Amino acid sequence: MKLALVVPGGVDRTGEFRVIPVLLALIERLARTHDVHVFALRQEAAAGQWKLVGATIHNIGDGWPRLRAVAAIRAEHRRAPFDVIQAIFSGSCSFVAVAAATWLRLPSLVHIAGGELVALHEIGYGGRRKWKGRLREAVVLRGAHAITAASAPIIESLRVLGLKAQRIPLGVDVDAWPPLAPRLRNTKHARLIHVASLNRVKDQPTLLRALAALAEAGLEFEIDIVGYDTLQGEMNGLVQQLGLERRVHFLGFKTQRELRPIMASADLLVMSSLHEAGPLVMLEAALVGVPTVGTAVGHIAEWSPSAALAVPVEDHAALANAIRSVLTDEDLRLRLAEAAQQRAMSEDADYTARSFETLYLQFRDEANRSR
């Protein structure tokens, strides 16, 4: 088949920086047997084209990217017809995919992978904050032949809007993240890790206040925080205010190769997000035997309490209590780690690719019969 995938970015020509690892894993697997063309709305400011993991990347760039993306898909379709057009993320990506597919009379699929269905007005985040966004999603999603999403909470959000969707998690490449058996802690001094850009959606203030409560209670720990700082040092200031300077280490961005040994050495991944479809880092942690405690979003909510522990969002006291529960009960920590690893391995990148391929074939065959 010839496939068109529409993405906002995450397909940088380096393959390491400004990429979405699970997206690259999916593209690489699809490209093994299909002709895959990825239309990135703004990976780079200038339009361009390059090869990556077996696929052709068409970067649209600045200046009316949605209209130019539809035109680019039509032009490539004239060279050799597409069979299916899929958006990974909704919003502008789904608009492009569904508009192009409607024009070309092709099946269209939309995968919800971010904050398209939420409205977090207090931090200016979410695709449903404004009426234009709500209208666009209502029209576009109802025009798609199929909607998929990574986790059960997102499926439920779609159900509330009257939309039926299929759960297909974006799985991790186990070749890049070979599974490691969960291990016993070697010391009483716990090693925690938090992997996320420092931004409002990830809500690091709740994380840091939970850590301050644990320090006050006498728990011995240190935490590595991995990710770009988009808040201009604000979290560093809060660390100093809370007296956590010796416990909290900001490591900045790490490539996947750099992240893996840091993750594998941790005892617990801690997340504090206001919203997640994943988080995908939870799956990476699970593969190397590290369980997760976090707020009740995405996979954390759907895996709790058997394969993770979830607490209400913005509740630093509940987060601190959950972290303490896991770090003071080694049997519980190992049970969570083992269950999480089983789930992550059963829904890896191969599973994701097979699941999408099944949908592609179904809708391609239906389209061919209707012609």
C-alpha positions in Angstrom: 0.0 0.0 0.0 1.0 3.6 -0.4 0.3 5.5 2.9 0.2 9.2 3.7 0.8 10.1 7.4 0.2 13.7 8.5 2.1 14.8 11.6 2.9 18.1 13.3 6.7 17.2 13.5 8.7 14.7 15.4 10.6 13.5 12.3 13.7 15.5 12.3 16.3 14.5 9.7 18.8 13.7 12.5 16.6 10.9 13.8 17.7 11.8 17.3 16.7 15.4 18.1 13.2 16.9 17.9 11.8 13.5 17.2 9.0 11.4 18.7 10.6 8.0 19.2 7.4 5.9 19.1 6.3 7.7 15.9 9.7 6.8 14.3 9.2 3.2 15.4 5.8 3.1 13.8 7.0 4.7 10.5 10.0 2.4 10.3 7.8 -0.7 10.7 5.2 0.5 8.1 8.0 1.4 5.7 9.3 -2.2 5.7 6.4 -3.3 3.5 4.6 -0.2 2.4 5.5 3.0 0.5 5.2 5.6 3.4 5.1 9.3 2.8 5.1 11.5 6.0 3.8 15.1 5.7 5.2 17.1 8.6 3.4 20.5 8.9 6.4 22.3 10.5 9.4 20.2 11.3 11.5 23.0 9.8 10.6 26.5 8.9 11.5 26.0 5.2 9.9 23.4 3.0 12.0 20.4 2.3 12.2 16.6 1.7 14.4 13.9 3.1 14.5 10.2 3.8 14.1 8.8 7.3 13.7 5.2 8.6 12.7 4.1 5.2 10.0 6.7 4.6 9.9 9.9 2.5 9.4 13.0 4.7 7.7 16.0 3.1 8.2 19.1 5.4 5.6 21.7 4.6 7.1 24.6 6.6 5.9 28.1 7.3 3.1 29.9 5.4 -0.4 28.4 5.1 0.8 25.0 6.1 -2.6 23.3 6.1 -3.5 24.3 2.6 0.0 23.6 1.3 0.0 20.2 3.0 -3.3 19.3 1.2 -1.8 20.4 -2.1 1.4 18.4 -1.4 -0.7 15.2 -0.7 -2.6 15.8 -3.9 0.6 16.2 -5.9 2.1 13.0 -4.5 -1.2 11.2 -5.2 -0.9 12.2 -8.9 2.5 10.6 -9.1 1.2 7.3 -7.6 -2.2 7.0 -5.8 -2.4 6.7 -2.0 -4.5 4.0 -0.4 -5.1 5.6 3.0 -4.4 9.0 4.6 -3.8 9.1 8.4 -3.3 11.9 10.9 -1.2 11.3 13.9 -2.6 13.9 16.3 -5.8 15.7 15.5 -6.2 19.5 15.2 -4.4 20.8 12.1 -3.2 17.3 11.2 -6.6 15.8 11.1 -7.9 18.8 9.1 -5.3 18.1 6.5 -5.8 14.3 6.4 -9.6 14.4 6.2 -9.7 17.3 3.7 -7.2 15.6 1.4 -8.9 12.2 1.7 -12.3 13.7 1.0 -11.0 15.5 -2.1 -9.3 12.3 -3.3 -12.1 10.0 -2.3 -9.8 8.0 0.0 -10.2 6.5 3.5 -9.0 8.8 6.4 -8.0 7.9 9.9 -7.2 10.2 12.8 -5.2 9.2 15.9 -5.7 11.3 19.0 -2.3 11.6 20.7 -2.3 14.9 22.6 -4.5 17.6 24.1 -6.9 17.8 21.2 -10.0 17.0 23.4 -9.2 19.1 26.5 -9.6 22.7 27.5 -7.2 23.8 30.3 -8.0 27.5 30.3 -5.9 28.3 33.3 -2.7 27.4 31.4 -3.9 28.1 27.8 -3.7 24.5 26.7 -6.0 22.3 24.7 -7.8 22.0 21.4 -11.2 22.7 22.8 -10.5 26.0 24.5 -12.1 28.1 21.7 -15.2 27.6 19.7 -13.3 27.4 16.4 -11.3 24.5 17.8 -14.4 22.7 19.0 -16.2 23.2 15.7 -13.2 22.0 13.7 -12.8 18.9 15.8 -16.6 18.2 15.6 -16.6 18.4 11.8 -13.3 16.8 11.1 -13.6 13.8 13.5 -17.0 13.0 12.2 -15.6 13.1 8.7 -12.9 10.5 9.4 -13.5 6.9 8.5 -11.9 5.8 11.8 -10.7 7.4 15.0 -8.0 5.8 17.3 -6.5 6.8 20.6 -3.7 5.7 22.8 -5.5 5.1 26.1 -8.8 4.3 27.7 -9.4 7.8 29.2 -9.1 9.3 25.7 -11.5 6.8 24.3 -13.9 7.8 27.1 -13.5 11.5 26.2 -14.4 10.7 22.6 -17.4 8.6 23.8 -18.7 11.6 25.8 -18.6 13.7 22.5 -20.6 11.0 20.7 -17.6 9.6 18.8 -16.6 5.9 18.6 -12.9 5.1 18.7 -10.5 2.2 18.9 -7.8 2.0 21.4 -4.3 1.6 19.7 -1.4 2.6 22.0 1.7 3.9 20.4 4.1 1.2 21.5 7.9 1.4 22.2 10.5 -0.2 20.0 11.9 -3.1 22.1 15.0 -3.2 19.9 15.9 0.3 21.1 14.6 -0.5 24.6 15.4 -4.2 25.3 13.5 -5.4 28.4 15.3 -5.6 31.7 13.9 -7.7 34.6 12.7 -5.6 37.5 15.4 -5.5 40.1 15.5 -5.2 43.9 16.6 -1.9 45.3 20.2 -1.9 46.4 20.0 0.9 49.0 17.5 2.7 51.1 18.4 5.9 49.2 15.7 5.9 46.4 16.5 7.0 42.9 13.6 8.7 41.2 13.2 9.9 37.7 10.9 12.4 35.9 11.0 12.7 32.1 9.1 15.5 30.6 9.7 19.0 29.2 9.4 21.6 31.9 6.0 23.2 31.0 2.6 24.0 32.4 0.9 20.8 31.2 3.5 18.5 33.0 2.8 20.5 36.2 6.2 20.1 37.8 5.2 22.4 40.8 2.9 19.5 42.0 5.8 17.1 41.6 8.3 19.3 43.5 5.8 20.0 46.4 5.3 16.3 46.7 9.0 15.8 46.9 9.3 18.5 49.6 6.7 16.6 51.6 8.7 13.4 51.3 11.9 15.2 52.4 10.2 16.7 55.4 8.9 13.2 56.3 12.5 11.9 56.3 12.5 9.8 53.1 15.9 9.4 51.6 15.8 10.0 47.8 17.2 11.9 44.8 15.5 12.6 41.5 16.8 13.2 38.0 14.5 15.5 35.9 15.1 15.0 32.2 13.7 17.4 29.6 13.8 20.8 27.9 13.2 23.7 30.2 10.5 25.9 28.5 9.9 27.9 31.8 13.2 29.8 31.8 14.5 28.4 35.1 11.3 28.8 37.1 11.4 25.3 38.4 15.0 25.8 39.6 13.7 28.7 41.7 11.0 26.6 43.2 13.6 23.9 44.0 15.6 26.4 46.0 12.5 27.8 47.7 11.5 24.3 48.8 15.0 23.4 50.0 15.5 20.5 47.5 18.8 21.6 45.9 20.7 18.5 47.0 17.9 16.1 46.0 16.8 17.4 42.6 19.0 17.2 39.5 18.0 18.9 36.2 19.7 17.0 33.4 18.1 18.8 30.4 17.3 17.0 27.2 18.7 13.5 26.6 18.6 11.4 23.4 17.1 8.0 23.6 20.5 6.4 23.9 21.4 8.8 26.7 18.1 8.3 28.5 18.0 4.6 28.6 20.8 3.9 31.2 19.5 6.8 33.4 16.0 5.3 33.3 17.3 1.7 34.0 19.1 2.9 37.1 16.0 4.4 38.6 13.7 2.8 41.2 10.5 4.7 40.2 9.2 7.0 37.5 7.1 9.9 38.8 4.8 11.9 36.6 2.6 14.9 37.6 0.8 15.9 34.4 -2.5 17.7 34.1 -3.2 15.7 30.9 -1.6 12.9 28.9 -2.7 10.5 26.2 0.3 8.4 27.3 2.8 9.3 28.7 5.0 7.4 26.4 8.0 7.5 28.8 5.9 5.3 31.1 6.1 2.5 28.6 9.9 3.0 28.2 10.3 2.8 32.0 8.1 -0.3 32.2 10.3 -2.1 29.6 13.4 -1.6 31.8 11.7 -2.7 34.9 10.8 0.6 36.4 7.2 1.2 37.7 5.3 4.5 37.6 3.5 6.6 40.2 1.6 9.7 38.8 -1.5 11.6 38.3 -4.6 9.9 36.9 -4.1 10.6 33.2 -3.7 8.4 30.1 -1.9 5.1 30.7 -1.3 5.9 34.4 -5.1 6.0 35.0 -5.9 2.9 32.9 -3.0 0.8 34.4 -3.7 1.7 38.1 -3.8 0.0 40.5 -2.3 -3.2 39.2 0.5 -1.9 37.0 0.9 1.7 38.3 -0.4 3.9 41.0 -2.6 6.9 40.1 -3.6 9.9 42.2 -5.8 13.0 41.4 -4.2 15.8 39.3 -2.7 18.8 41.2 -2.8 16.8 44.5 0.8 16.9 45.8 -0.1 15.3 49.1 -1.7 12.3 47.4 1.3 12.0 45.1 3.7 12.1 48.0 1.7 9.4 49.8 1.7 7.2 46.7 5.4 7.6 46.2 6.0 6.7 49.8 3.8 3.7 49.6 5.8 2.2 46.7 9.3 3.1 48.1 8.5 1.6 51.5 7.0 -1.6 50.1 9.4 -3.5 47.9 7.0 -6.3 47.1 4.5 -3.7 45.9 7.1 -1.9 43.8 8.2 -5.1 42.1 4.6 -6.3 41.5 3.8 -3.0 39.8 7.1 -3.2 37.7 6.4 -6.8 36.6 2.8 -6.0 35.6 3.8 -2.8 33.8 6.5 -4.6 31.8 4.1 -7.3 30.7 1.7 -4.7 29.4 4.3 -2.6 27.6 5.8 -5.7 26.0 2.3 -6.9 24.8 1.6 -3.5 23.2 5.0 -2.7 21.7 5.8 -1.0 18.4 5.1 -4.2 16.4 1.7 -4.4 18.0 1.0 -0.8 17.0 2.0 -1.3 13.4 0.0 -4.5 13.0 -3.1 -2.8 14.5 -2.9 0.2 12.1 -2.2 -2.1 9.1 -5.4 -4.0 9.9 -7.4 -0.8 9.7 -5.6 0.3 6.6 -6.4 -2.9 4.8 -10.0 -2.9 6.0 -10.8 0.6 4.7 -8.7 0.2 1.5 -10.7 -2.9 0.6 -14.0 -1.2 1.5 -13.1 1.7 -0.7 -12.1 -0.5 -3.6 -15.4 -2.4 -3.4 -17.4 0.8 -3.4 -15.8 2.0 -6.6 
